[in-house]
């Protein structure tokens, strides 16, 4: 639905306001799209076999915590890349309304997904993930990870989770 309304907004703006100078927004948009695509692609290349579009519910033998490359700075570079890419497309089209709508929709999606994934990663990697999470940024403004924040505050939580996993 957002894609259709985005195209409509673009067509209406071009039809009724063709002389509105949107070059500045377009430059911001192309910059966001290019940089975000680079970040997302770097994440996929760095992860190699460990990259998956689906959140894994069980740890496989070849699962490793990637902390090098772009992951040295961002915990979720693929998500951050997609977030900024989707917002950048609306800047590129100079869609004022959809800059806000795409930002909100993308933010809401990652606001839900990232904490869920981080809980899974804590289960998989325990203290190693807590340590890694304390040194890196999620990459999307105001998206938090309550479970990681709690683990950082209460390191015994991770120890309990690790003991429970070993007991199973």
C-alpha positions as CSV (number, residue, x, y, z in Angstrom):
1,X,0.0,0.0,0.0
2,X,2.8,2.4,0.8
3,X,4.4,1.8,-2.5
4,X,1.3,2.7,-4.4
5,X,0.6,5.8,-2.4
6,X,4.3,6.8,-2.8
7,X,4.0,6.6,-6.5
8,X,0.7,8.6,-6.4
9,X,2.4,11.3,-4.3
10,X,5.2,11.5,-6.7
11,X,2.8,11.7,-9.7
12,X,0.7,14.4,-8.0
13,X,3.7,16.5,-7.1
14,X,5.0,16.3,-10.7
15,X,1.6,17.1,-12.2
16,X,0.6,20.0,-9.9
17,X,3.9,21.4,-8.6
18,X,6.4,20.7,-11.4
19,X,8.5,23.8,-10.6
20,X,9.1,23.0,-6.9
21,X,12.8,22.6,-6.5
22,X,13.4,19.2,-5.0
23,X,17.0,18.8,-6.1
24,X,18.4,19.0,-2.6
25,X,16.1,16.2,-1.4
26,X,17.0,14.1,-4.4
27,X,20.7,14.5,-3.5
28,X,20.1,13.5,0.0
29,X,18.0,10.5,-1.3
30,X,20.6,9.3,-3.7
31,X,23.3,9.6,-1.0
32,X,21.2,7.6,1.5
33,X,20.3,4.9,-1.1
34,X,23.9,4.4,-2.3
35,X,25.4,4.4,1.2
36,X,22.7,2.2,2.6
37,X,23.0,-0.3,-0.2
38,X,26.8,-0.4,0.4
39,X,26.2,-1.1,4.2
40,X,23.6,-3.8,3.5
41,X,25.7,-5.5,0.8
42,X,28.7,-5.3,3.1
43,X,26.7,-7.1,5.8
44,X,25.7,-9.9,3.5
45,X,29.2,-10.4,2.2
46,X,30.8,-10.2,5.6
47,X,28.4,-12.8,7.0
48,X,28.7,-15.2,4.1
49,X,26.9,-18.5,5.0
50,X,25.8,-17.1,8.4
51,X,23.6,-14.5,6.7
52,X,19.9,-15.4,6.5
53,X,16.8,-13.3,5.9
54,X,14.9,-15.3,8.5
55,X,15.5,-15.2,12.2
56,X,16.9,-18.6,13.2
57,X,15.2,-20.3,16.1
58,X,17.9,-22.9,16.7
59,X,21.7,-22.6,16.5
60,X,23.3,-24.6,13.8
61,X,26.8,-26.0,14.0
62,X,28.1,-23.5,11.5
63,X,26.6,-20.5,13.4
64,X,29.3,-18.0,14.4
65,X,29.0,-14.5,15.8
66,X,30.3,-12.1,13.2
67,X,32.1,-9.2,14.8
68,X,34.4,-8.1,12.0
69,X,34.0,-5.9,9.0
70,X,30.9,-3.7,9.1
71,X,29.8,-5.7,12.1
72,X,32.6,-4.2,14.1
73,X,30.6,-1.0,14.2
74,X,26.9,-2.0,13.7
75,X,25.1,-5.0,15.2
76,X,22.5,-5.0,12.5
77,X,24.0,-3.4,9.4
78,X,21.7,-5.2,7.0
79,X,18.7,-3.8,8.9
80,X,20.2,-0.4,9.2
81,X,21.0,-0.5,5.5
82,X,17.5,-1.4,4.6
83,X,16.0,1.2,6.9
84,X,18.1,4.1,5.4
85,X,17.6,2.7,1.8
86,X,13.8,2.7,2.2
87,X,13.8,6.2,3.6
88,X,16.3,7.4,1.0
89,X,14.0,6.3,-1.9
90,X,11.4,8.7,-0.6
91,X,13.9,11.5,-0.4
92,X,15.0,10.7,-3.9
93,X,11.4,10.9,-5.1
94,X,10.9,14.1,-3.0
95,X,7.9,12.6,-1.4
96,X,7.5,14.8,1.7
97,X,4.6,12.8,3.2
98,X,6.2,9.4,2.5
99,X,9.5,10.4,3.9
100,X,7.6,10.4,7.2
101,X,5.5,7.4,6.5
102,X,8.3,5.2,5.3
103,X,10.5,6.3,8.2
104,X,7.7,5.4,10.7
105,X,6.8,2.0,9.0
106,X,10.4,0.9,8.7
107,X,11.2,2.0,12.2
108,X,8.2,0.2,13.6
109,X,9.2,-3.0,11.8
110,X,12.7,-3.0,13.1
111,X,11.6,-1.8,16.6
112,X,9.7,-5.2,16.8
113,X,12.1,-7.4,14.9
114,X,15.5,-6.4,16.4
115,X,14.7,-7.1,20.1
116,X,13.3,-10.5,19.1
117,X,16.4,-11.3,17.1
118,X,18.7,-10.1,19.9
119,X,17.0,-12.4,22.4
120,X,17.7,-15.3,20.0
121,X,21.3,-14.2,19.6
122,X,21.7,-14.0,23.4
123,X,20.5,-17.5,23.6
124,X,23.0,-18.6,21.0
125,X,26.0,-16.7,22.1
126,X,25.5,-15.7,25.7
127,X,28.3,-13.6,27.2
128,X,30.0,-13.2,23.9
129,X,26.9,-11.5,22.5
130,X,26.6,-9.3,25.6
131,X,30.2,-8.2,25.2
132,X,29.7,-7.5,21.5
133,X,26.4,-5.7,22.0
134,X,28.0,-3.4,24.5
135,X,30.5,-2.2,21.9
136,X,28.2,-1.7,18.9
137,X,25.2,0.3,17.8
138,X,22.0,-1.1,16.3
139,X,22.2,1.5,13.6
140,X,18.6,2.7,13.6
141,X,17.8,5.7,15.8
142,X,15.7,5.0,18.9
143,X,15.5,1.3,18.3
144,X,16.5,-0.4,21.6
145,X,17.1,-3.9,22.7
146,X,15.6,-4.2,26.2
147,X,16.8,-7.8,26.6
148,X,20.4,-6.8,25.8
149,X,20.1,-3.7,28.0
150,X,18.9,-6.0,30.8
151,X,21.7,-8.5,30.2
152,X,24.2,-5.7,30.3
153,X,22.8,-4.5,33.6
154,X,22.2,-8.0,35.0
155,X,25.0,-10.3,33.6
156,X,23.8,-13.1,35.7
157,X,20.7,-13.3,33.4
158,X,22.9,-14.6,30.6
159,X,24.6,-17.1,33.0
160,X,21.2,-18.4,34.0
161,X,20.1,-18.7,30.3
162,X,23.4,-20.6,29.5
163,X,22.9,-23.0,32.4
164,X,19.3,-23.6,31.4
165,X,20.4,-24.3,27.8
166,X,23.0,-26.8,29.0
167,X,20.6,-28.5,31.3
168,X,18.2,-29.2,28.3
